[in-house]
Amino acid sequence: MGIVKITDQLHEQLRLASATMDRSINAQAEFWIKIGLLAELNPSLPYNELINRLLLDKPDLIRG
C-alpha cells in the first residue's frame, strides 16, 4: 500500500461520499479509482454497465 497525496477539497468530497455510501475514506477512493480506470479503458460503456461489471468483478475490463 502506498500514500497518494490529494487536495483538501478532494479529501472532503471523499469524506462526504464515504459517509453517504457507508465506506471508509480509503474504500471510497479505491472505488472511484477503479471506476475511473474502467471508464478510461472502456469509453464506450455507460456508467451503469461499468458499475455492473465492477460489482461482478470482471477483470477482463482491465486486461482489454
PDB file of N, CA, C, O and CB in Angstrom:
ATOM      1  N   MET A   1       0.847  -1.166   0.000  1.00  0.00           N
ATOM      2  CA  MET A   1       0.000   0.000   0.000  1.00  0.00           C
ATOM      3  C   MET A   1       0.895   1.231   0.000  1.00  0.00           C
ATOM      4  O   MET A   1       1.930   1.265   0.665  1.00  0.00           O
ATOM      5  CB  MET A   1      -0.965  -0.003   1.216  1.00  0.00           C
ATOM      6  N   GLY A   2       0.481   2.234  -0.751  1.00  0.00           N
ATOM      7  CA  GLY A   2       1.240   3.466  -0.819  1.00  0.00           C
ATOM      8  C   GLY A   2       0.395   4.655  -0.390  1.00  0.00           C
ATOM      9  O   GLY A   2      -0.801   4.532  -0.127  1.00  0.00           O
ATOM     10  N   ILE A   3       1.031   5.777  -0.330  1.00  0.00           N
ATOM     11  CA  ILE A   3       0.352   7.014   0.039  1.00  0.00           C
ATOM     12  C   ILE A   3       0.158   7.839  -1.221  1.00  0.00           C
ATOM     13  O   ILE A   3       1.082   8.016  -2.015  1.00  0.00           O
ATOM     14  CB  ILE A   3       1.156   7.812   1.117  1.00  0.00           C
ATOM     15  N   VAL A   4      -1.056   8.340  -1.391  1.00  0.00           N
ATOM     16  CA  VAL A   4      -1.379   9.202  -2.526  1.00  0.00           C
ATOM     17  C   VAL A   4      -1.756  10.563  -1.962  1.00  0.00           C
ATOM     18  O   VAL A   4      -2.632  10.663  -1.103  1.00  0.00           O
ATOM     19  CB  VAL A   4      -2.544   8.600  -3.408  1.00  0.00           C
ATOM     20  N   LYS A   5      -1.100  11.603  -2.439  1.00  0.00           N
ATOM     21  CA  LYS A   5      -1.414  12.950  -1.974  1.00  0.00           C
ATOM     22  C   LYS A   5      -2.534  13.515  -2.834  1.00  0.00           C
ATOM     23  O   LYS A   5      -2.458  13.491  -4.062  1.00  0.00           O
ATOM     24  CB  LYS A   5      -0.159  13.871  -2.021  1.00  0.00           C
ATOM     25  N   ILE A   6      -3.572  14.025  -2.183  1.00  0.00           N
ATOM     26  CA  ILE A   6      -4.700  14.639  -2.873  1.00  0.00           C
ATOM     27  C   ILE A   6      -4.987  15.992  -2.232  1.00  0.00           C
ATOM     28  O   ILE A   6      -4.515  16.285  -1.134  1.00  0.00           O
ATOM     29  CB  ILE A   6      -5.958  13.721  -2.824  1.00  0.00           C
ATOM     30  N   THR A   7      -5.761  16.802  -2.927  1.00  0.00           N
ATOM     31  CA  THR A   7      -6.101  18.120  -2.393  1.00  0.00           C
ATOM     32  C   THR A   7      -7.062  17.983  -1.216  1.00  0.00           C
ATOM     33  O   THR A   7      -7.748  16.971  -1.065  1.00  0.00           O
ATOM     34  CB  THR A   7      -6.722  19.010  -3.491  1.00  0.00           C
ATOM     35  N   ASP A   8      -7.093  19.008  -0.401  1.00  0.00           N
ATOM     36  CA  ASP A   8      -8.033  19.021   0.723  1.00  0.00           C
ATOM     37  C   ASP A   8      -9.473  18.968   0.222  1.00  0.00           C
ATOM     38  O   ASP A   8     -10.328  18.340   0.847  1.00  0.00           O
ATOM     39  CB  ASP A   8      -7.819  20.275   1.592  1.00  0.00           C
ATOM     40  N   GLN A   9      -9.740  19.625  -0.903  1.00  0.00           N
ATOM     41  CA  GLN A   9     -11.089  19.637  -1.468  1.00  0.00           C
ATOM     42  C   GLN A   9     -11.519  18.225  -1.874  1.00  0.00           C
ATOM     43  O   GLN A   9     -12.641  17.810  -1.582  1.00  0.00           O
ATOM     44  CB  GLN A   9     -11.155  20.585  -2.680  1.00  0.00           C
ATOM     45  N   LEU A  10     -10.639  17.494  -2.541  1.00  0.00           N
ATOM     46  CA  LEU A  10     -10.971  16.127  -2.942  1.00  0.00           C
ATOM     47  C   LEU A  10     -11.124  15.229  -1.712  1.00  0.00           C
ATOM     48  O   LEU A  10     -11.987  14.352  -1.685  1.00  0.00           O
ATOM     49  CB  LEU A  10      -9.887  15.563  -3.886  1.00  0.00           C
ATOM     50  N   HIS A  11     -10.300  15.446  -0.711  1.00  0.00           N
ATOM     51  CA  HIS A  11     -10.417  14.659   0.520  1.00  0.00           C
ATOM     52  C   HIS A  11     -11.772  14.899   1.177  1.00  0.00           C
ATOM     53  O   HIS A  11     -12.395  13.963   1.679  1.00  0.00           O
ATOM     54  CB  HIS A  11      -9.278  15.011   1.502  1.00  0.00           C
ATOM     55  N   GLU A  12     -12.224  16.137   1.173  1.00  0.00           N
ATOM     56  CA  GLU A  12     -13.535  16.447   1.748  1.00  0.00           C
ATOM     57  C   GLU A  12     -14.645  15.772   0.947  1.00  0.00           C
ATOM     58  O   GLU A  12     -15.601  15.256   1.528  1.00  0.00           O
ATOM     59  CB  GLU A  12     -13.760  17.971   1.792  1.00  0.00           C
ATOM     60  N   GLN A  13     -14.528  15.771  -0.384  1.00  0.00           N
ATOM     61  CA  GLN A  13     -15.517  15.080  -1.217  1.00  0.00           C
ATOM     62  C   GLN A  13     -15.507  13.580  -0.925  1.00  0.00           C
ATOM     63  O   GLN A  13     -16.562  12.951  -0.849  1.00  0.00           O
ATOM     64  CB  GLN A  13     -15.238  15.334  -2.718  1.00  0.00           C
ATOM     65  N   LEU A  14     -14.327  13.019  -0.762  1.00  0.00           N
ATOM     66  CA  LEU A  14     -14.213  11.605  -0.392  1.00  0.00           C
ATOM     67  C   LEU A  14     -14.856  11.329   0.962  1.00  0.00           C
ATOM     68  O   LEU A  14     -15.560  10.334   1.135  1.00  0.00           O
ATOM     69  CB  LEU A  14     -12.745  11.180  -0.366  1.00  0.00           C
ATOM     70  N   ARG A  15     -14.610  12.207   1.906  1.00  0.00           N
ATOM     71  CA  ARG A  15     -15.172  12.036   3.248  1.00  0.00           C
ATOM     72  C   ARG A  15     -16.696  12.034   3.198  1.00  0.00           C
ATOM     73  O   ARG A  15     -17.343  11.185   3.812  1.00  0.00           O
ATOM     74  CB  ARG A  15     -14.674  13.147   4.189  1.00  0.00           C
ATOM     75  N   LEU A  16     -17.268  12.992   2.462  1.00  0.00           N
ATOM     76  CA  LEU A  16     -18.728  13.078   2.360  1.00  0.00           C
ATOM     77  C   LEU A  16     -19.311  11.871   1.624  1.00  0.00           C
ATOM     78  O   LEU A  16     -20.313  11.298   2.053  1.00  0.00           O
ATOM     79  CB  LEU A  16     -19.134  14.373   1.643  1.00  0.00           C
ATOM     80  N   ALA A  17     -18.682  11.491   0.520  1.00  0.00           N
ATOM     81  CA  ALA A  17     -19.167  10.345  -0.254  1.00  0.00           C
ATOM     82  C   ALA A  17     -19.036   9.055   0.544  1.00  0.00           C
ATOM     83  O   ALA A  17     -19.923   8.203   0.499  1.00  0.00           O
ATOM     84  CB  ALA A  17     -18.398  10.224  -1.577  1.00  0.00           C
ATOM     85  N   SER A  18     -17.946   8.910   1.268  1.00  0.00           N
ATOM     86  CA  SER A  18     -17.752   7.674   2.035  1.00  0.00           C
ATOM     87  C   SER A  18     -18.791   7.549   3.144  1.00  0.00           C
ATOM     88  O   SER A  18     -19.257   6.449   3.438  1.00  0.00           O
ATOM     89  CB  SER A  18     -16.337   7.629   2.633  1.00  0.00           C
ATOM     90  N   ALA A  19     -19.151   8.657   3.752  1.00  0.00           N
ATOM     91  CA  ALA A  19     -20.185   8.622   4.790  1.00  0.00           C
ATOM     92  C   ALA A  19     -21.539   8.260   4.187  1.00  0.00           C
ATOM     93  O   ALA A  19     -22.302   7.494   4.775  1.00  0.00           O
ATOM     94  CB  ALA A  19     -20.271   9.979   5.514  1.00  0.00           C
ATOM     95  N   THR A  20     -21.831   8.809   3.020  1.00  0.00           N
ATOM     96  CA  THR A  20     -23.095   8.521   2.344  1.00  0.00           C
ATOM     97  C   THR A  20     -23.180   7.068   1.912  1.00  0.00           C
ATOM     98  O   THR A  20     -24.228   6.435   2.043  1.00  0.00           O
ATOM     99  CB  THR A  20     -23.266   9.426   1.137  1.00  0.00           C
ATOM    100  N   MET A  21     -22.080   6.542   1.400  1.00  0.00           N
ATOM    101  CA  MET A  21     -22.069   5.180   0.869  1.00  0.00           C
ATOM    102  C   MET A  21     -21.677   4.140   1.923  1.00  0.00           C
ATOM    103  O   MET A  21     -21.581   2.950   1.622  1.00  0.00           O
ATOM    104  CB  MET A  21     -21.116   5.096  -0.306  1.00  0.00           C
ATOM    105  N   ASP A  22     -21.454   4.595   3.153  1.00  0.00           N
ATOM    106  CA  ASP A  22     -21.078   3.708   4.261  1.00  0.00           C
ATOM    107  C   ASP A  22     -19.802   2.924   3.952  1.00  0.00           C
ATOM    108  O   ASP A  22     -19.720   1.715   4.170  1.00  0.00           O
ATOM    109  CB  ASP A  22     -22.220   2.738   4.571  1.00  0.00           C
ATOM    110  N   ARG A  23     -18.801   3.665   3.432  1.00  0.00           N
ATOM    111  CA  ARG A  23     -17.479   3.094   3.167  1.00  0.00           C
ATOM    112  C   ARG A  23     -16.449   3.902   3.950  1.00  0.00           C
ATOM    113  O   ARG A  23     -16.717   5.023   4.381  1.00  0.00           O
ATOM    114  CB  ARG A  23     -17.149   3.095   1.629  1.00  0.00           C
ATOM    115  N   SER A  24     -15.280   3.322   4.125  1.00  0.00           N
ATOM    116  CA  SER A  24     -14.177   4.102   4.676  1.00  0.00           C
ATOM    117  C   SER A  24     -13.710   5.073   3.592  1.00  0.00           C
ATOM    118  O   SER A  24     -14.030   4.902   2.415  1.00  0.00           O
ATOM    119  CB  SER A  24     -12.998   3.173   5.164  1.00  0.00           C
ATOM    120  N   ILE A  25     -12.963   6.079   3.991  1.00  0.00           N
ATOM    121  CA  ILE A  25     -12.434   7.026   3.009  1.00  0.00           C
ATOM    122  C   ILE A  25     -11.532   6.297   2.023  1.00  0.00           C
ATOM    123  O   ILE A  25     -11.586   6.565   0.823  1.00  0.00           O
ATOM    124  CB  ILE A  25     -11.658   8.170   3.707  1.00  0.00           C
ATOM    125  N   ASN A  26     -10.703   5.377   2.513  1.00  0.00           N
ATOM    126  CA  ASN A  26      -9.826   4.613   1.613  1.00  0.00           C
ATOM    127  C   ASN A  26     -10.630   3.751   0.651  1.00  0.00           C
ATOM    128  O   ASN A  26     -10.291   3.665  -0.530  1.00  0.00           O
ATOM    129  CB  ASN A  26      -8.869   3.731   2.422  1.00  0.00           C
ATOM    130  N   ALA A  27     -11.690   3.112   1.135  1.00  0.00           N
ATOM    131  CA  ALA A  27     -12.522   2.270   0.266  1.00  0.00           C
ATOM    132  C   ALA A  27     -13.222   3.115  -0.793  1.00  0.00           C
ATOM    133  O   ALA A  27     -13.358   2.685  -1.938  1.00  0.00           O
ATOM    134  CB  ALA A  27     -13.563   1.495   1.098  1.00  0.00           C
ATOM    135  N   GLN A  28     -13.666   4.316  -0.417  1.00  0.00           N
ATOM    136  CA  GLN A  28     -14.315   5.203  -1.386  1.00  0.00           C
ATOM    137  C   GLN A  28     -13.318   5.639  -2.449  1.00  0.00           C
ATOM    138  O   GLN A  28     -13.646   5.652  -3.636  1.00  0.00           O
ATOM    139  CB  GLN A  28     -14.919   6.435  -0.682  1.00  0.00           C
ATOM    140  N   ALA A  29     -12.109   5.994  -2.040  1.00  0.00           N
ATOM    141  CA  ALA A  29     -11.080   6.393  -3.004  1.00  0.00           C
ATOM    142  C   ALA A  29     -10.760   5.237  -3.945  1.00  0.00           C
ATOM    143  O   ALA A  29     -10.628   5.440  -5.152  1.00  0.00           O
ATOM    144  CB  ALA A  29      -9.801   6.860  -2.275  1.00  0.00           C
ATOM    145  N   GLU A  30     -10.635   4.040  -3.408  1.00  0.00           N
ATOM    146  CA  GLU A  30     -10.354   2.869  -4.239  1.00  0.00           C
ATOM    147  C   GLU A  30     -11.488   2.632  -5.246  1.00  0.00           C
ATOM    148  O   GLU A  30     -11.233   2.313  -6.407  1.00  0.00           O
ATOM    149  CB  GLU A  30     -10.153   1.618  -3.354  1.00  0.00           C
ATOM    150  N   PHE A  31     -12.723   2.788  -4.803  1.00  0.00           N
ATOM    151  CA  PHE A  31     -13.870   2.618  -5.690  1.00  0.00           C
ATOM    152  C   PHE A  31     -13.819   3.633  -6.827  1.00  0.00           C
ATOM    153  O   PHE A  31     -13.989   3.270  -7.991  1.00  0.00           O
ATOM    154  CB  PHE A  31     -15.187   2.760  -4.906  1.00  0.00           C
ATOM    155  N   TRP A  32     -13.586   4.906  -6.498  1.00  0.00           N
ATOM    156  CA  TRP A  32     -13.511   5.940  -7.533  1.00  0.00           C
ATOM    157  C   TRP A  32     -12.360   5.675  -8.497  1.00  0.00           C
ATOM    158  O   TRP A  32     -12.501   5.887  -9.702  1.00  0.00           O
ATOM    159  CB  TRP A  32     -13.350   7.323  -6.895  1.00  0.00           C
ATOM    160  N   ILE A  33     -11.240   5.220  -7.987  1.00  0.00           N
ATOM    161  CA  ILE A  33     -10.095   4.917  -8.854  1.00  0.00           C
ATOM    162  C   ILE A  33     -10.438   3.777  -9.801  1.00  0.00           C
ATOM    163  O   ILE A  33     -10.130   3.845 -10.991  1.00  0.00           O
ATOM    164  CB  ILE A  33      -8.850   4.556  -8.014  1.00  0.00           C
ATOM    165  N   LYS A  34     -11.071   2.735  -9.289  1.00  0.00           N
ATOM    166  CA  LYS A  34     -11.449   1.604 -10.146  1.00  0.00           C
ATOM    167  C   LYS A  34     -12.432   2.035 -11.229  1.00  0.00           C
ATOM    168  O   LYS A  34     -12.280   1.659 -12.391  1.00  0.00           O
ATOM    169  CB  LYS A  34     -12.061   0.476  -9.304  1.00  0.00           C
ATOM    170  N   ILE A  35     -13.438   2.820 -10.854  1.00  0.00           N
ATOM    171  CA  ILE A  35     -14.421   3.293 -11.834  1.00  0.00           C
ATOM    172  C   ILE A  35     -13.741   4.173 -12.875  1.00  0.00           C
ATOM    173  O   ILE A  35     -14.019   4.048 -14.068  1.00  0.00           O
ATOM    174  CB  ILE A  35     -15.562   4.070 -11.137  1.00  0.00           C
ATOM    175  N   GLY A  36     -12.865   5.049 -12.440  1.00  0.00           N
ATOM    176  CA  GLY A  36     -12.143   5.915 -13.378  1.00  0.00           C
ATOM    177  C   GLY A  36     -11.281   5.120 -14.339  1.00  0.00           C
ATOM    178  O   GLY A  36     -11.245   5.414 -15.534  1.00  0.00           O
ATOM    179  N   LEU A  37     -10.587   4.116 -13.829  1.00  0.00           N
ATOM    180  CA  LEU A  37      -9.752   3.258 -14.671  1.00  0.00           C
ATOM    181  C   LEU A  37     -10.611   2.525 -15.695  1.00  0.00           C
ATOM    182  O   LEU A  37     -10.282   2.497 -16.881  1.00  0.00           O
ATOM    183  CB  LEU A  37      -8.966   2.247 -13.810  1.00  0.00           C
ATOM    184  N   LEU A  38     -11.710   1.932 -15.236  1.00  0.00           N
ATOM    185  CA  LEU A  38     -12.593   1.212 -16.147  1.00  0.00           C
ATOM    186  C   LEU A  38     -13.188   2.142 -17.198  1.00  0.00           C
ATOM    187  O   LEU A  38     -13.311   1.765 -18.363  1.00  0.00           O
ATOM    188  CB  LEU A  38     -13.709   0.524 -15.368  1.00  0.00           C
ATOM    189  N   ALA A  39     -13.554   3.348 -16.795  1.00  0.00           N
ATOM    190  CA  ALA A  39     -14.128   4.311 -17.740  1.00  0.00           C
ATOM    191  C   ALA A  39     -13.112   4.715 -18.803  1.00  0.00           C
ATOM    192  O   ALA A  39     -13.463   4.841 -19.976  1.00  0.00           O
ATOM    193  CB  ALA A  39     -14.629   5.554 -16.998  1.00  0.00           C
ATOM    194  N   GLU A  40     -11.867   4.918 -18.410  1.00  0.00           N
ATOM    195  CA  GLU A  40     -10.835   5.281 -19.389  1.00  0.00           C
ATOM    196  C   GLU A  40     -10.521   4.133 -20.336  1.00  0.00           C
ATOM    197  O   GLU A  40     -10.276   4.359 -21.521  1.00  0.00           O
ATOM    198  CB  GLU A  40      -9.564   5.717 -18.676  1.00  0.00           C
ATOM    199  N   LEU A  41     -10.526   2.910 -19.830  1.00  0.00           N
ATOM    200  CA  LEU A  41     -10.203   1.753 -20.661  1.00  0.00           C
ATOM    201  C   LEU A  41     -11.380   1.280 -21.504  1.00  0.00           C
ATOM    202  O   LEU A  41     -11.194   0.552 -22.479  1.00  0.00           O
ATOM    203  CB  LEU A  41      -9.722   0.623 -19.795  1.00  0.00           C
ATOM    204  N   ASN A  42     -12.589   1.689 -21.132  1.00  0.00           N
ATOM    205  CA  ASN A  42     -13.807   1.255 -21.825  1.00  0.00           C
ATOM    206  C   ASN A  42     -14.713   2.460 -22.066  1.00  0.00           C
ATOM    207  O   ASN A  42     -15.812   2.518 -21.515  1.00  0.00           O
ATOM    208  CB  ASN A  42     -14.557   0.163 -21.004  1.00  0.00           C
ATOM    209  N   PRO A  43     -14.274   3.426 -22.880  1.00  0.00           N
ATOM    210  CA  PRO A  43     -15.022   4.673 -23.034  1.00  0.00           C
ATOM    211  C   PRO A  43     -16.413   4.520 -23.646  1.00  0.00           C
ATOM    212  O   PRO A  43     -17.242   5.420 -23.519  1.00  0.00           O
ATOM    213  CB  PRO A  43     -14.236   5.606 -23.868  1.00  0.00           C
ATOM    214  N   SER A  44     -16.678   3.405 -24.302  1.00  0.00           N
ATOM    215  CA  SER A  44     -17.995   3.233 -24.921  1.00  0.00           C
ATOM    216  C   SER A  44     -19.039   2.673 -23.959  1.00  0.00           C
ATOM    217  O   SER A  44     -20.227   2.665 -24.278  1.00  0.00           O
ATOM    218  CB  SER A  44     -17.879   2.322 -26.118  1.00  0.00           C
ATOM    219  N   LEU A  45     -18.614   2.207 -22.790  1.00  0.00           N
ATOM    220  CA  LEU A  45     -19.563   1.632 -21.838  1.00  0.00           C
ATOM    221  C   LEU A  45     -20.192   2.725 -20.976  1.00  0.00           C
ATOM    222  O   LEU A  45     -19.489   3.612 -20.490  1.00  0.00           O
ATOM    223  CB  LEU A  45     -18.867   0.585 -20.948  1.00  0.00           C
ATOM    224  N   PRO A  46     -21.515   2.667 -20.785  1.00  0.00           N
ATOM    225  CA  PRO A  46     -22.167   3.633 -19.891  1.00  0.00           C
ATOM    226  C   PRO A  46     -21.827   3.331 -18.429  1.00  0.00           C
ATOM    227  O   PRO A  46     -21.412   2.225 -18.083  1.00  0.00           O
ATOM    228  CB  PRO A  46     -23.702   3.612 -20.098  1.00  0.00           C
ATOM    229  N   TYR A  47     -22.013   4.333 -17.595  1.00  0.00           N
ATOM    230  CA  TYR A  47     -21.675   4.218 -16.174  1.00  0.00           C
ATOM    231  C   TYR A  47     -22.336   3.006 -15.522  1.00  0.00           C
ATOM    232  O   TYR A  47     -21.685   2.265 -14.786  1.00  0.00           O
ATOM    233  CB  TYR A  47     -22.084   5.485 -15.436  1.00  0.00           C
ATOM    234  N   ASN A  48     -23.626   2.802 -15.789  1.00  0.00           N
ATOM    235  CA  ASN A  48     -24.311   1.686 -15.129  1.00  0.00           C
ATOM    236  C   ASN A  48     -23.715   0.335 -15.521  1.00  0.00           C
ATOM    237  O   ASN A  48     -23.721  -0.596 -14.716  1.00  0.00           O
ATOM    238  CB  ASN A  48     -25.796   1.709 -15.469  1.00  0.00           C
ATOM    239  N   GLU A  49     -23.203   0.217 -16.744  1.00  0.00           N
ATOM    240  CA  GLU A  49     -22.557  -1.035 -17.153  1.00  0.00           C
ATOM    241  C   GLU A  49     -21.208  -1.197 -16.449  1.00  0.00           C
ATOM    242  O   GLU A  49     -20.840  -2.306 -16.062  1.00  0.00           O
ATOM    243  CB  GLU A  49     -22.368  -1.071 -18.690  1.00  0.00           C
ATOM    244  N   LEU A  50     -20.478  -0.106 -16.284  1.00  0.00           N
ATOM    245  CA  LEU A  50     -19.214  -0.171 -15.541  1.00  0.00           C
ATOM    246  C   LEU A  50     -19.468  -0.639 -14.105  1.00  0.00           C
ATOM    247  O   LEU A  50     -18.743  -1.484 -13.580  1.00  0.00           O
ATOM    248  CB  LEU A  50     -18.506   1.212 -15.541  1.00  0.00           C
ATOM    249  N   ILE A  51     -20.499  -0.084 -13.483  1.00  0.00           N
ATOM    250  CA  ILE A  51     -20.841  -0.476 -12.113  1.00  0.00           C
ATOM    251  C   ILE A  51     -21.215  -1.948 -12.060  1.00  0.00           C
ATOM    252  O   ILE A  51     -20.747  -2.682 -11.190  1.00  0.00           O
ATOM    253  CB  ILE A  51     -21.996   0.386 -11.571  1.00  0.00           C
ATOM    254  N   ASN A  52     -22.062  -2.380 -12.993  1.00  0.00           N
ATOM    255  CA  ASN A  52     -22.459  -3.793 -13.019  1.00  0.00           C
ATOM    256  C   ASN A  52     -21.250  -4.700 -13.147  1.00  0.00           C
ATOM    257  O   ASN A  52     -21.141  -5.698 -12.435  1.00  0.00           O
ATOM    258  CB  ASN A  52     -23.430  -4.057 -14.169  1.00  0.00           C
ATOM    259  N   ARG A  53     -20.352  -4.364 -14.041  1.00  0.00           N
ATOM    260  CA  ARG A  53     -19.179  -5.212 -14.248  1.00  0.00           C
ATOM    261  C   ARG A  53     -18.223  -5.152 -13.066  1.00  0.00           C
ATOM    262  O   ARG A  53     -17.600  -6.154 -12.714  1.00  0.00           O
ATOM    263  CB  ARG A  53     -18.452  -4.802 -15.519  1.00  0.00           C
ATOM    264  N   LEU A  54     -18.107  -3.985 -12.456  1.00  0.00           N
ATOM    265  CA  LEU A  54     -17.255  -3.870 -11.274  1.00  0.00           C
ATOM    266  C   LEU A  54     -17.824  -4.710 -10.131  1.00  0.00           C
ATOM    267  O   LEU A  54     -17.080  -5.390  -9.425  1.00  0.00           O
ATOM    268  CB  LEU A  54     -17.119  -2.390 -10.842  1.00  0.00           C
ATOM    269  N   LEU A  55     -19.127  -4.661  -9.956  1.00  0.00           N
ATOM    270  CA  LEU A  55     -19.757  -5.443  -8.892  1.00  0.00           C
ATOM    271  C   LEU A  55     -19.642  -6.937  -9.151  1.00  0.00           C
ATOM    272  O   LEU A  55     -19.581  -7.732  -8.213  1.00  0.00           O
ATOM    273  CB  LEU A  55     -21.221  -5.055  -8.750  1.00  0.00           C
ATOM    274  N   LEU A  56     -19.612  -7.317 -10.419  1.00  0.00           N
ATOM    275  CA  LEU A  56     -19.433  -8.726 -10.763  1.00  0.00           C
ATOM    276  C   LEU A  56     -17.958  -9.103 -10.819  1.00  0.00           C
ATOM    277  O   LEU A  56     -17.606 -10.263 -11.035  1.00  0.00           O
ATOM    278  CB  LEU A  56     -20.099  -9.033 -12.101  1.00  0.00           C
ATOM    279  N   ASP A  57     -17.084  -8.080 -10.617  1.00  0.00           N
ATOM    280  CA  ASP A  57     -15.631  -8.267 -10.607  1.00  0.00           C
ATOM    281  C   ASP A  57     -15.151  -8.953 -11.875  1.00  0.00           C
ATOM    282  O   ASP A  57     -14.607 -10.057 -11.842  1.00  0.00           O
ATOM    283  CB  ASP A  57     -15.207  -9.078  -9.387  1.00  0.00           C
ATOM    284  N   LYS A  58     -15.366  -8.270 -12.994  1.00  0.00           N
ATOM    285  CA  LYS A  58     -14.940  -8.808 -14.285  1.00  0.00           C
ATOM    286  C   LYS A  58     -13.569  -8.223 -14.633  1.00  0.00           C
ATOM    287  O   LYS A  58     -13.500  -7.114 -15.163  1.00  0.00           O
ATOM    288  CB  LYS A  58     -15.989  -8.484 -15.406  1.00  0.00           C
ATOM    289  N   PRO A  59     -12.492  -8.930 -14.351  1.00  0.00           N
ATOM    290  CA  PRO A  59     -11.151  -8.402 -14.600  1.00  0.00           C
ATOM    291  C   PRO A  59     -10.841  -8.218 -16.080  1.00  0.00           C
ATOM    292  O   PRO A  59      -9.872  -7.535 -16.412  1.00  0.00           O
ATOM    293  CB  PRO A  59     -10.127  -9.313 -13.990  1.00  0.00           C
ATOM    294  N   ASP A  60     -11.638  -8.808 -16.991  1.00  0.00           N
ATOM    295  CA  ASP A  60     -11.376  -8.660 -18.417  1.00  0.00           C
ATOM    296  C   ASP A  60     -11.520  -7.214 -18.872  1.00  0.00           C
ATOM    297  O   ASP A  60     -10.985  -6.847 -19.918  1.00  0.00           O
ATOM    298  CB  ASP A  60     -12.312  -9.546 -19.213  1.00  0.00           C
ATOM    299  N   LEU A  61     -12.227  -6.388 -18.114  1.00  0.00           N
ATOM    300  CA  LEU A  61     -12.355  -4.979 -18.456  1.00  0.00           C
ATOM    301  C   LEU A  61     -11.010  -4.269 -18.358  1.00  0.00           C
ATOM    302  O   LEU A  61     -10.733  -3.348 -19.127  1.00  0.00           O
ATOM    303  CB  LEU A  61     -13.376  -4.302 -17.547  1.00  0.00           C
ATOM    304  N   ILE A  62     -10.192  -4.689 -17.431  1.00  0.00           N
ATOM    305  CA  ILE A  62      -8.895  -4.047 -17.240  1.00  0.00           C
ATOM    306  C   ILE A  62      -7.866  -4.633 -18.196  1.00  0.00           C
ATOM    307  O   ILE A  62      -7.003  -3.911 -18.695  1.00  0.00           O
ATOM    308  CB  ILE A  62      -8.424  -4.202 -15.786  1.00  0.00           C
ATOM    309  N   ARG A  63      -7.945  -5.909 -18.450  1.00  0.00           N
ATOM    310  CA  ARG A  63      -6.990  -6.556 -19.352  1.00  0.00           C
ATOM    311  C   ARG A  63      -7.182  -6.146 -20.808  1.00  0.00           C
ATOM    312  O   ARG A  63      -6.245  -6.222 -21.603  1.00  0.00           O
ATOM    313  CB  ARG A  63      -7.107  -8.055 -19.233  1.00  0.00           C
ATOM    314  N   GLY A  64      -8.400  -5.710 -21.162  1.00  0.00           N
ATOM    315  CA  GLY A  64      -8.670  -5.251 -22.527  1.00  0.00           C
ATOM    316  C   GLY A  64      -9.111  -6.280 -23.467  1.00  0.00           C
ATOM    317  O   GLY A  64      -9.360  -5.983 -24.636  1.00  0.00           O
TER     318      GLY A  64
END
